[in-house]
């Protein structure tokens, strides 16, 4: 499979070298965690030739005997070298039964800089504090961005708009890219999605009715960008012949978010400058999953663009909220440190009515933070009363 550089993540890993944390690379299945760990090892070899890198891939037959934690501990200790930086990198660490005992022991010795990847079924964010008694830090990996997609396919400037249409549908799970037929690409994505539901969620949590989990996931895919409540979702699913209740729905949505299938967009009151606890929106980790699972049923292209922008903002390190201003809604309030940006997303603003509808909420915001309207304008950036208007593909290609 073709590989591309992912400097965004390499830089994040480089920034935490020699910190006293266990570094854990997390993200949805098939987002490139293992490849990233390999690339990081190569980066260290180039920048620090004397470093001792202990690489263990527990999916490989030559490491079969290390799937027992005493054997894993003994092997690592044997590979240790005095007087140099010792990096320990273990891929699919959960394949070693009792791995957390070895990792905690090695970490306590303060001799190793430890990096791990593993199945989401065993390394869910909610479980990390329980598994590891020492400090840990997550490096979160998303599926390919549009910029990475363009790098992979070597997209030229004149083909950007067409490539973006394709990207909306195939998404960023790059394991689908080598397949020439769209049906095969979608089959690959569906298999990844089904594996997440079955192995990472249904088996882990011993869920009695897998159909309920699938119905809830499909409902969220069908309602991307819509305000949702557990009670409304339970009522809708029950009406389709799959009885459930709001408590079950709440738990299952939490499981889906823990496995990075969906991300929650909580609400933020712009006037009151406070976070609202009730009602949220949910965005899919990758729009390709939606197309592979549901096709173009009930398709709303504007919502797909909203989903892509939300994930891209997370990828760029922002905290992202759904803005509320009186009775109006701002698609996103993106925050990073002292930085704040108000963002509206639209598919087509060519009509005066649509344009007015999109800019009106932004114009009502009285503070001086930047305001941005992202749309498929297919034009260069412009300005309207202080609101930057930017073509979405062009925005996605910028850092």
C-alpha positions in Angstrom: 0.0 0.0 0.0 1.2 3.5 -0.8 2.4 5.5 2.2 2.4 9.3 2.6 4.1 11.5 5.3 1.8 12.6 8.2 4.0 15.4 9.7 1.0 16.7 11.8 1.2 13.6 14.0 5.0 13.1 13.8 5.4 16.6 15.2 3.0 15.8 18.0 4.9 12.7 18.9 8.2 14.5 18.6 7.0 17.2 21.0 6.5 14.6 23.8 9.8 12.7 23.4 11.4 12.0 26.8 8.4 13.3 28.8 7.5 11.0 31.7 4.3 9.8 30.1 3.2 6.6 28.5 2.3 7.7 25.0 -0.8 6.0 23.6 -1.8 6.5 19.9 -5.5 6.3 19.8 -8.1 6.6 17.0 -10.8 4.8 15.1 -9.7 1.4 13.5 -7.7 1.7 10.3 -6.9 5.3 10.8 -3.2 4.6 10.4 -2.0 4.2 14.0 0.4 1.3 13.2 1.9 3.0 10.2 2.4 6.2 12.2 4.3 4.3 14.8 6.6 2.8 12.2 7.1 6.2 10.6 7.9 7.7 14.0 10.6 5.0 14.6 12.1 5.9 11.3 12.1 9.6 12.2 13.9 8.9 15.5 16.6 6.8 13.7 17.3 9.8 11.4 17.3 12.4 14.1 19.0 10.3 16.9 21.2 7.6 15.3 22.4 6.3 18.7 18.9 5.7 20.0 17.9 2.2 21.0 14.5 1.5 19.5 12.8 -1.6 20.8 10.0 -2.3 18.3 7.5 -5.0 18.9 4.6 -5.8 16.6 2.5 -8.4 18.4 0.6 -9.3 15.1 3.9 -10.7 13.8 4.7 -14.4 14.3 8.2 -13.8 15.4 6.8 -12.0 18.5 4.3 -14.8 19.3 6.0 -15.8 22.5 5.7 -12.2 23.9 1.9 -12.5 24.2 2.5 -13.3 27.9 3.4 -10.4 30.1 6.3 -12.0 31.9 7.9 -12.9 28.5 7.3 -9.4 27.2 8.9 -7.9 30.2 11.9 -10.2 30.0 12.4 -9.5 26.3 12.3 -5.7 26.7 14.8 -5.8 29.6 17.1 -7.9 27.5 17.0 -5.3 24.7 17.8 -2.3 27.0 21.1 -0.5 26.4 22.9 1.7 28.9 24.0 5.3 28.0 21.5 5.9 25.2 17.9 6.9 24.8 15.7 3.7 24.9 12.4 3.9 23.1 9.9 1.1 23.5 7.2 0.9 20.8 4.6 -1.9 21.0 2.0 -2.3 18.3 -1.3 -4.0 19.1 -0.3 -4.2 22.8 -3.6 -5.8 23.8 -2.6 -9.1 22.2 -0.3 -9.7 25.3 -2.5 -10.9 28.1 -1.8 -8.7 31.2 0.1 -6.2 29.1 -0.7 -3.4 31.6 1.3 -5.1 34.3 4.4 -5.1 32.1 3.9 -1.5 30.9 3.3 -0.2 34.4 6.4 -2.0 35.7 8.6 -0.8 32.8 7.3 2.7 33.2 8.1 2.8 36.9 11.8 2.0 36.1 12.1 5.3 34.3 14.4 3.8 31.7 12.1 3.7 28.7 10.2 6.2 26.5 7.1 4.1 25.9 4.8 4.3 22.9 1.7 2.0 22.4 -1.0 1.3 19.9 -3.8 -1.2 20.3 -7.3 -2.2 19.5 -10.0 0.3 20.7 -11.7 -2.6 22.5 -8.8 -2.6 25.0 -7.5 1.0 24.8 -10.6 3.1 25.0 -10.0 6.6 26.3 -12.3 5.8 29.3 -10.2 2.8 30.3 -6.7 4.3 30.1 -6.7 5.7 33.7 -7.6 2.3 35.0 -5.1 0.4 32.9 -2.1 2.6 33.6 -1.2 3.7 37.0 1.5 6.1 35.7 0.9 9.2 33.6 -0.2 8.8 30.1 -0.9 11.0 27.1 -3.0 10.4 24.1 -1.9 11.2 20.5 -5.2 11.0 18.7 -5.2 10.0 15.0 -8.0 10.7 12.6 -8.6 9.2 9.2 -6.9 10.9 6.3 -7.8 14.6 5.9 -8.6 16.0 2.5 -5.1 17.4 2.3 -3.7 13.9 2.9 -6.2 12.4 0.4 -4.9 14.8 -2.2 -1.3 13.9 -1.4 -2.0 10.2 -1.7 -3.7 10.6 -5.1 -1.4 13.4 -6.3 -4.3 15.7 -7.0 -3.5 18.8 -9.1 -5.0 22.2 -8.5 -7.4 22.0 -11.5 -8.8 18.7 -10.1 -9.4 19.9 -6.5 -13.1 20.4 -6.7 -13.8 17.0 -8.3 -11.5 15.4 -5.9 -13.4 16.9 -3.0 -16.7 15.5 -4.2 -15.0 12.1 -4.3 -13.5 12.6 -0.9 -16.9 13.3 0.7 -18.1 9.9 -0.4 -15.0 7.7 0.0 -13.7 9.5 3.1 -10.3 9.1 4.8 -10.0 5.4 5.6 -7.1 4.9 3.3 -7.2 1.1 3.3 -10.1 1.6 0.8 -7.9 3.6 -1.6 -6.1 0.8 -3.5 -9.4 -0.7 -4.7 -10.4 0.4 -8.1 -14.1 -0.4 -7.9 -16.3 1.8 -5.8 -18.2 -1.3 -4.6 -15.0 -2.8 -3.3 -14.1 0.4 -1.5 -17.5 0.5 0.2 -17.2 -3.1 1.2 -13.8 -2.5 2.8 -15.3 0.5 4.8 -18.3 -1.5 5.9 -16.1 -4.3 7.1 -14.1 -1.9 9.2 -17.3 -0.4 10.6 -18.8 -3.8 11.4 -15.6 -4.9 13.2 -15.8 -1.8 15.4 -19.4 -2.6 16.3 -18.8 -6.3 17.0 -15.3 -6.5 18.5 -14.9 -3.0 20.0 -18.4 -2.6 21.4 -20.8 -5.5 21.3 -18.2 -8.1 22.5 -16.4 -5.8 24.9 -19.6 -4.6 26.7 -21.5 -7.9 26.2 -24.4 -6.2 24.6 -27.4 -8.4 24.4 -29.0 -7.0 21.3 -26.6 -6.0 18.6 -29.4 -4.8 16.4 -30.1 -1.9 18.8 -26.5 -0.7 18.6 -26.6 -0.8 14.8 -30.0 1.1 14.7 -28.7 3.8 17.0 -25.5 4.2 14.9 -27.5 4.4 11.7 -29.9 7.0 13.2 -26.9 9.2 14.2 -25.5 8.9 10.6 -28.9 9.9 9.2 -29.1 12.9 11.5 -25.6 14.3 11.4 -25.7 18.0 12.4 -29.2 17.7 14.0 -29.8 18.4 17.7 -30.4 15.0 19.3 -31.7 13.7 22.6 -31.6 10.1 23.9 -35.3 10.2 24.4 -36.1 11.3 20.8 -33.7 8.7 19.4 -35.2 5.9 21.6 -38.7 6.9 20.4 -37.7 6.9 16.8 -35.9 3.5 16.9 -38.8 2.0 18.9 -41.2 3.1 16.2 -39.2 1.2 13.6 -39.7 -2.0 15.5 -36.6 -2.2 17.7 -37.8 -1.5 21.2 -35.4 0.4 23.4 -35.3 3.2 26.0 -33.4 6.5 26.5 -31.1 5.0 29.1 -29.9 2.3 26.7 -29.5 4.8 23.9 -27.4 7.1 26.1 -25.1 4.2 27.1 -24.8 3.1 23.5 -24.0 6.6 22.2 -21.3 6.8 24.8 -19.8 3.5 23.6 -19.8 4.7 20.0 -18.0 7.9 21.0 -15.5 6.0 23.1 -14.6 3.9 20.0 -14.2 7.1 18.0 -17.0 6.3 15.6 -18.8 9.5 16.6 -17.7 12.8 18.2 -20.1 14.9 20.3 -20.6 18.6 19.6 -21.8 20.1 22.8 -23.7 23.4 22.8 -22.2 26.8 23.8 -24.3 29.9 24.7 -22.4 32.7 22.9 -24.2 35.5 24.8 -23.9 34.0 28.2 -20.4 32.5 27.5 -21.3 29.2 29.2 -21.6 25.6 28.2 -25.1 24.0 27.9 -25.6 20.5 29.3 -28.7 19.6 27.4 -28.9 18.3 23.8 -25.9 17.8 21.5 -25.0 17.1 17.9 -23.0 14.1 16.8 -20.6 13.9 13.9 -19.2 10.8 12.3 -15.5 10.1 12.3 -15.5 9.8 8.6 -18.1 10.5 6.0 -17.1 7.5 4.0 -18.7 5.3 6.6 -22.0 7.0 6.1 -22.0 6.4 2.3 -20.8 2.8 2.7 -23.5 2.0 5.2 -26.4 4.0 4.0 -25.6 5.1 0.5 -27.2 8.3 -0.6 -30.4 7.7 1.3 -31.8 11.0 2.7 -28.6 12.7 1.6 -28.0 16.2 2.8 -24.7 17.5 1.2 -24.6 20.5 3.5 -24.6 18.2 6.6 -21.7 16.2 5.1 -19.7 19.3 4.6 -20.5 20.3 8.2 -19.2 16.9 9.4 -16.0 17.3 7.4 -15.3 20.8 8.9 -16.1 19.6 12.4 -13.6 16.7 12.2 -11.0 19.0 10.6 -11.3 21.5 13.4 -10.7 18.7 15.9 -7.7 17.5 13.8 -6.3 21.0 14.0 -6.5 20.9 17.8 -9.6 23.0 18.5 -12.3 22.4 21.0 -15.5 22.6 18.9 -18.9 23.5 20.1 -22.3 24.2 18.6 -23.1 27.8 19.1 -26.4 29.2 20.4 -27.2 32.9 20.1 -30.7 33.7 21.3 -32.9 31.6 18.9 -30.2 31.4 16.3 -27.6 28.7 15.8 -23.9 29.1 14.8 -22.7 25.9 13.4 -19.4 25.9 15.3 -17.5 27.8 17.9 -13.9 26.7 17.7 -11.6 27.4 20.6 -7.9 26.9 21.1 -6.2 28.7 24.1 -7.2 32.4 23.7 -8.3 31.9 20.1 -11.9 31.7 19.2 -13.6 31.5 15.7 -17.3 31.5 14.8 -18.0 29.3 11.8 -20.9 28.7 9.5 -20.9 25.9 6.9 -23.0 25.7 3.8 -23.1 23.8 0.5 -24.3 26.5 -1.8 -24.6 30.3 -1.0 -25.1 31.4 -4.6 -28.7 32.5 -3.9 -29.3 35.7 -2.0 -31.7 34.1 0.4 -29.3 31.3 1.4 -26.4 33.7 1.7 -28.5 36.0 4.0 -29.6 33.1 6.1 -26.0 32.0 6.7 -24.4 35.3 7.5 -27.3 36.7 9.6 -26.3 34.8 12.8 -22.7 35.8 12.4 -23.6 39.4 12.0 -25.5 39.3 15.3 -22.4 38.4 17.3 -21.1 41.5 18.9 -17.6 40.6 20.0 -14.5 40.9 17.9 -13.5 37.3 17.4 -13.1 36.2 13.7 -16.1 35.0 11.8 -15.9 32.5 8.9 -18.3 31.3 6.4 -17.2 28.1 4.7 -19.0 27.1 1.5 -18.4 25.5 -1.9 -17.9 28.8 -3.6 -15.3 27.6 -6.1 -13.9 31.1 -5.9 -11.1 32.9 -4.1 -11.6 34.1 -0.6 -13.7 37.2 -0.1 -15.1 39.4 2.7 -18.6 40.5 3.7 -18.8 43.0 6.6 -15.9 41.4 8.3 -16.9 37.8 7.7 -14.3 35.8 5.7 -16.0 33.7 3.0 -13.8 30.8 2.0 -14.2 27.8 -0.4 -14.2 24.7 1.7 -11.7 22.6 -0.3 -9.3 25.5 -0.3 -9.7 25.9 3.5 -9.1 22.2 4.1 -5.8 22.4 2.1 -4.5 25.1 4.3 -2.8 24.6 7.7 
